[in-house]
């Protein structure tokens, strides 16, 4: 199911819709309303923060464990991305505090208030875990990318997501042994495993897509944060390529054995040559 909210496309998983129908059929009206409200607060905060930071979010996918920003976030700076990602969980915590106040002043019945507060806190805390595709996983991957290649950071955060998914599924399995079936854990674990595996599998493609779009962004914005990389002429193109980062533009100095600069190339030039010749050629072939 696809909805259009302003300029944002919202794709809703069929299993998510099925879960809502089953919950309503089971008489869990208040619980489902609380869960949907928590999810709405969370995703609205992402979109609102993005709009305030000048980051257009073009598409969001709604899954059983929550929402996932599909497009738009790649245009953000590291600082803006962290703020936008944190906006979702922080909004849940703020909403929980607001409802606690309503309960305290007897504006909202305590029983209903605690159900709404519980879902706000659960969604907020769960999304802070450092595992893809959760919000905390994105921040974790961003931090890792400061210390290693982009693809390695995505794969580590994806592995964390898979570990979390297996933990949820194991907990659900133990519950089944004791005759306590928790469909929420099963569905959440299954989709986390699916999405984390997809993020890991697509890490290389996502990275190459970022690199391919840099020229377009540079021409559009007329500037791009840059960095210089100095390489030996014996270095392979593959080794150089994975030094590049999505949100910086690189200039490469190729040195000979006497440590003299033999050639200067832009990241775009190297990327175009790689598209033509592959990843195995050495830098000296470009001199």
C-alpha positions in Angstrom: 0.0 0.0 0.0 1.4 3.4 -1.0 0.3 6.8 0.3 1.4 10.3 -0.7 1.9 12.7 2.2 2.8 16.1 0.8 6.0 15.4 -1.2 6.8 12.2 0.7 5.9 8.7 -0.5 4.9 6.4 2.3 5.1 2.6 1.5 3.2 0.4 4.0 4.1 -3.2 4.3 1.3 -5.7 3.7 2.3 -7.6 6.8 2.1 -4.4 8.8 -1.5 -4.0 7.6 -2.2 -7.6 8.4 -0.9 -7.2 11.9 -3.2 -4.2 12.5 -6.2 -6.2 11.2 -5.4 -9.1 13.5 -4.9 -6.9 16.5 -8.2 -5.2 15.9 -9.9 -8.5 15.4 -8.5 -9.7 18.8 -10.0 -6.6 20.5 -6.7 -4.8 21.0 -8.1 -1.5 20.0 -6.3 0.7 22.6 -3.0 -1.1 22.1 -3.1 -0.7 18.4 -4.0 2.9 18.6 -1.1 3.5 21.0 1.3 1.7 18.7 0.2 3.6 15.6 0.3 6.9 17.5 3.9 6.2 18.7 4.9 5.3 15.1 3.2 8.4 13.8 5.1 10.6 16.3 8.4 9.0 15.5 8.1 9.3 11.7 6.7 12.8 11.8 9.6 13.9 13.9 12.1 12.5 11.3 10.3 14.3 8.4 9.8 17.6 10.4 13.5 17.6 11.5 14.5 16.9 7.9 12.4 19.8 6.5 13.9 22.2 9.1 17.4 21.1 8.2 16.7 21.5 4.5 16.8 17.7 3.9 13.9 16.5 1.7 12.8 13.0 2.7 11.2 11.5 -0.4 10.2 8.1 0.7 9.5 6.2 4.0 8.7 2.5 4.3 6.5 1.4 7.2 7.5 -2.1 8.5 6.2 -4.1 11.5 9.1 -2.9 13.7 8.7 0.8 12.6 9.5 3.1 9.7 12.6 3.3 7.5 13.8 6.3 5.6 14.5 5.1 2.0 15.6 8.2 0.2 16.6 11.7 1.0 19.0 11.1 3.9 22.0 10.8 1.6 21.8 14.6 1.0 22.4 15.4 4.7 25.7 16.3 6.3 26.9 14.1 9.1 25.7 16.5 11.8 22.3 17.0 10.1 21.9 13.3 9.7 22.5 12.6 13.4 20.0 15.3 14.4 17.4 14.0 11.9 17.8 10.4 13.0 17.7 11.2 16.7 14.5 13.3 16.2 12.4 10.2 16.0 13.3 8.5 19.4 13.5 11.9 21.2 10.0 12.8 20.0 8.8 9.5 21.4 10.4 10.3 24.8 8.9 13.8 24.7 5.4 12.4 23.9 5.7 9.9 26.8 6.5 12.8 29.1 3.6 14.8 27.8 1.2 11.9 28.4 2.6 11.4 31.8 1.7 15.0 32.6 -1.9 14.5 31.2 -2.2 11.5 33.5 -0.9 13.4 36.5 -3.5 16.1 36.1 -6.2 13.5 35.4 -6.8 14.7 31.9 -6.2 11.2 30.5 -7.2 8.1 32.4 -4.2 6.5 34.0 -4.7 3.0 32.5 -4.9 4.4 28.9 -2.1 6.9 29.5 0.3 4.1 30.7 -0.5 2.1 27.5 0.4 5.0 25.3 3.5 5.9 27.4 4.6 2.2 27.2 4.5 2.2 23.4 6.3 5.6 23.1 9.1 4.4 25.3 9.4 1.0 23.7 9.7 2.4 20.2 12.1 5.2 21.3 14.4 2.9 23.2 14.3 0.1 20.6 15.3 2.5 17.9 18.3 3.7 19.8 19.9 0.3 19.7 23.1 0.4 17.5 21.9 -2.0 14.8 20.8 -1.6 11.2 18.2 -0.7 10.1 17.2 1.1 13.4 18.0 4.8 14.0 20.8 3.8 16.4 22.3 1.6 13.7 22.5 4.6 11.4 24.4 6.7 14.0 26.6 3.7 14.8 27.5 3.2 11.1 28.2 6.9 10.8 30.6 6.8 13.7 32.2 3.7 12.3 32.7 5.4 8.9 35.1 7.8 10.7 37.4 5.0 11.5 37.0 2.6 8.5 35.6 2.3 5.0 32.0 3.1 4.3 31.1 -0.5 3.3 32.8 -2.0 6.4 30.8 0.4 8.6 27.5 -0.6 7.0 28.4 -4.3 7.2 29.3 -4.2 10.9 26.1 -2.3 11.7 24.1 -4.8 9.6 25.8 -7.7 11.6 24.6 -6.0 14.8 21.1 -5.9 13.3 21.2 -9.6 12.5 22.4 -10.5 16.0 19.5 -8.4 17.5 17.1 -10.2 15.1 18.4 -13.7 16.1 18.1 -12.7 19.8 14.5 -11.7 19.3 13.7 -14.9 17.4 15.5 -17.0 20.1 13.5 -15.3 22.8 10.3 -16.0 20.9 11.3 -19.6 20.5 12.0 -20.0 24.2 8.5 -18.5 24.8 6.9 -21.1 22.5 8.6 -23.9 24.5 6.9 -22.5 27.7 3.7 -22.1 25.7 3.8 -18.3 25.5 3.6 -17.2 21.9 4.8 -13.7 21.2 3.9 -12.8 17.6 5.4 -9.3 18.0 8.8 -10.7 18.7 8.5 -13.2 15.8 7.4 -10.6 13.3 9.9 -7.9 14.5 12.8 -10.4 14.5 12.0 -11.7 11.0 11.8 -8.3 9.4 14.9 -7.1 11.3 16.8 -10.0 9.9 15.5 -9.4 6.4 16.3 -5.7 6.4 19.7 -6.1 8.1 20.6 -8.8 5.5 19.5 -6.5 2.7 21.5 -3.6 4.0 24.6 -5.8 4.2 24.1 -7.2 0.8 23.5 -3.7 -0.8 26.4 -2.0 1.0 28.6 -2.0 -2.0 25.9 -0.8 -4.4 24.9 2.0 -2.0 28.5 3.1 -1.8 28.9 3.1 -5.6 25.6 5.0 -5.9 26.9 7.7 -3.5 30.1 8.1 -5.5 28.3 8.3 -8.8 26.1 11.1 -7.6 28.9 13.3 -6.2 29.5 15.1 -9.4 25.9 16.0 -9.7 25.8 17.3 -6.1 29.0 19.3 -6.6 27.6 21.0 -9.7 24.3 21.7 -7.9 25.7 23.0 -4.6 28.9 24.5 -6.1 30.9 23.2 -3.2 31.7 19.9 -1.4 33.9 19.1 1.6 37.1 17.8 0.3 40.1 15.7 1.4 43.5 14.8 -0.1 44.8 11.2 -0.4 48.4 10.5 -1.2 49.0 7.1 -2.8 52.0 5.1 -4.1 52.0 4.3 -7.8 51.8 0.6 -7.0 48.5 1.0 -5.2 45.5 -0.7 -6.9 42.3 1.2 -7.9 40.3 -1.0 -5.6 42.3 0.0 -2.5 41.9 3.7 -3.4 38.2 3.4 -4.2 37.3 2.2 -0.7 39.2 5.1 0.9 36.5 7.4 -0.5 33.6 8.5 1.7 30.1 9.4 0.6 30.1 13.0 2.0 33.6 14.1 1.1 35.2 14.7 -2.3 38.7 13.4 -2.7 41.7 14.6 -4.7 44.4 11.9 -5.2 48.1 12.6 -5.5 50.0 9.7 -7.1 53.7 9.5 -6.0 56.6 7.7 -7.6 59.4 5.9 -5.8 61.2 9.2 -5.2 58.1 10.5 -3.4 57.5 13.0 -6.2 54.0 13.8 -7.4 53.6 12.3 -10.8 49.9 13.0 -11.3 46.9 14.5 -9.6 43.4 13.1 -10.2 40.0 13.8 -8.9 37.8 11.2 -7.4 35.4 11.5 -10.4 38.3 10.8 -12.9 39.3 7.7 -11.0 35.7 6.5 -10.6 35.1 6.9 -14.4 38.3 4.9 -15.2 37.2 2.2 -12.8 33.9 1.9 -14.6 35.9 1.4 -17.8 38.8 -0.7 -16.7 37.7 -2.4 -13.5 39.2 -2.4 -10.0 42.5 -4.3 -10.5 44.7 -1.8 -12.4 47.5 0.0 -10.5 47.8 3.8 -10.2 51.1 3.8 -12.2 49.0 2.9 -15.3 47.4 6.3 -15.1 50.7 8.2 -15.0 
